[in-house]
Amino acid sequence: MANNEHSGHRKRMRKKFIENGIDVFEPHETLEMLLFYAVPMKNTSILAHQLINHFGSFSSVLDAPFDALISFGLTETQAAYLKLMPETARLYLDDKHNNPNKIITDENINEYMINKFIGRIDENVLLLLLDAKNKELFCSVINKGSINASQISVGKIVDLAMRYHARSAIIAHNHPSGIALPSKQDIATTTAIKTALDVVGIKLLDHIIVADNDCVSLAQSGLL
């Protein structure tokens, strides 16, 4: 009987989502439904409440480090499934908002970079390389950690830019603190990268600092 009741509850939740979308769900209900697919044959409502109470919010659960989810009591499969959500969201938005030719403009660069850092809870440094028409040639995380001249390889940036025959480059990194203001170290490292790229005839167009849903352009701020 209990299994039948549980199965019926999941069916009703799916029907509610199909007919109304996610807007009618409370945060714990959304998490509960996600957990359907990682926790079979168990009431996930209690687990969803416990996770949100422990980590503080729906987004904090998904942003929690993998080890923290394991320490809470989730299995490796369950923790990996939850960590897949923000990563998938970032991929979705990146794919959705990139135009077919991947042309980077002043109008789309901020949103482009903000989307690149969705789900990244640690500081990462990203390099975007462009051709003569501002079409994306390469975009990837090149360093996990702070954008410190002693930690990031300027030579690696120059090597990648030359390998892809780039005409220009944009650097971006995130501030997990939630404050997008550039530090003195950010500015110093940007200067070092710009100088190195200038030597090989590649222009550093910008250094963008992302914090949550906000970003600051060093070029637009007159700091580049």
N, C-alpha and C positions, 0 to 999 in steps of 0.2 A: 504493500500500500504506500509506504514512504517513497519508494522509487517512482511509483506512478505519479504521486503528488509532485515530486521534484521534477520529473519529466514534463508534467503539465505546466509547471511554473516557467520552465525554460521556453516552452513553446509559446506561452502567453507573452513573455518578454520579447521574443523574436518578432511576434506578430505586432506588438506595440511599436517596435522599432521600424518594421517594414511599412507600417501604415502612417507613422507620425515623424519618423526621423529621430535624431538624437536630442533635439531641443526639448523634448518633453521629459527627458530623463534627468534625475538628480545625479550628481557626480558619482556617488557610490553605486548607483544603478548601472551607470556606464561601465564602471570598473567591474562590477559583478558580471555583466554580460560578456566583457572581454575574457574574464576568467572561465567562462563556460567552456572555452576551447582549449584551456590548459589544465583545468581541474574537472575531470569527468565524474559524473555521478556523485556530486557533493553539493551541498548548499553553499554557494559562493557569496551570498549576501553578507554573512557574518565575516568572512575573510576580507571582503571589500571594505567593510566598515573598519575592521581592525587595521588594515593597511593605511587607510586615509587618516585614521586617528594617530597612528604611529608616525607617519611621515609628514602629515600636516595638510595635504591637499591631493587632489587627483593628479595634477601635473607633477607634484613632488614624488609621488609613487613612481611614475614613469621615468622621472629624472634621477631617481635614487641609484647609487652605484650598484653594480651587479652583486658585489660581495655583501652589501647591506641588505639586499633582498634575500640572499641566501641565509644571512645571519638571522633575519626575521623568521625564517622557517620555510620559505618557499623551496621547491626543488629546483635543480639547475634548469630543467625544461620550462618550468613556470616562470622563473626569473628571466630567462632568455626571451620568452614570449612577450613579457611586458616590456623589456628593453627594445624589442623589435618595433613597438608602436611609434615612439618619437623618431626613430631612424626611418621608418616607412613614411612618416609625415613629411620629413625633410626631403626624401626622394620624390614624393608626390608633388610637393610644391615646386621643387627645383625643375622637375619635368614639365609641370603644368605651365610655369611662367617663362620657361625658355622658349623664345620664338624659334621657328624652324632653322633659321640660319645662325642662331646663337649670337646675334649682334648685340654687343654691350653698349648701352647709351647712358648719358647722364640721368635719363629719366628712369631707367630700370636697374641701375647698378646697386642702389641701396637695398631695394627689396630682394634682389638677387643674392646679395651677401647675407642679409638677415636670414633668408631661407637656408643658406648653406650651414648655418650654425644651430639650427633647430635640433634639440636633443643632445647637444654637446655640452656636458656639464664641467668639463675641464678646459683649460686654455689651449687653444690650437691656433696654428699659423697656417694660412691658406695662400696659395699663389695662383693667380689667374694670368694666363698669357694670351695675348691678342695678336692678330695679324694686322696688316696695313689698313684693313677695312673695319677694325675693331671686332672681328669675329673671333670667338673663343677657340683657342688651339689646345689649351690645357688648363685644368682646374683641379687642384687636389691639396689636401693637407700635407705640408712639407715638414712640419715640426709640431710635436705635442709637448706643450710647455710654453713658458713666457717667451715673448719676442725680445730676447736679450741677445745683444751682439756676441756675447761669449758662448751662447748656447745654440744659436741658429747659424747655419752655414751659408754665408753670403756667396761663397764659391758654388754651392749647390744650386742656388737661385740663378746665378749667371750661367752655369752649365745647362740647366733645364731650358732657360730662355734661348740659348744658342742652339740647343738640340732641336727645339721646335721652330727655329727660325722666326722667333717672335719679334715684332716691331715695338711692342710696348707691354707693360706688366702692371698689375695691381696686386698689392699685398693687403691681406685682411687678417685680423685676429680678434678673438673675443675676450671680453672681461667678465668672468663668471660673477664678479661682485655686483653686476647690474649697473655699473656706472661707465659710460662710454667715453669719458674724458681721457685724452692721451697723457701719458706720463713723460717725464724727461727722458726715460730710457726708451720709450716708444719713438720719440722724435729722433734721438741719437741713432737708434738702429735704422730708422727710415733713411736718415742721411747717409749712413754707411752703404745701404743697399742701393740707393739712388746713385751714389758716386761710382759704385762698382758697375752698375748697368750702363751708366753714361760712357764708361771706357770702351764698351763693346757696341755702342751706338743703339742701345735699347732704352726707351724712355719709361721711367716709373711714373705712371699717371696718377696714382693715388695710394694711400694707405688708409684703409677703412677699419675703424674699431667698432665692433658690434657688442651690444649689451642688451640681452632680452630682445625686445621688439624695437630697439632704438639703435642708431649708429651715428658715428661722427667721421666726417671725411677730413683728413689732414690737408688735402688739396684745397677744398672749399673753405677751410679755416685759415688758409694762408700759411700753413706750417710745413708745406712740402717744398 
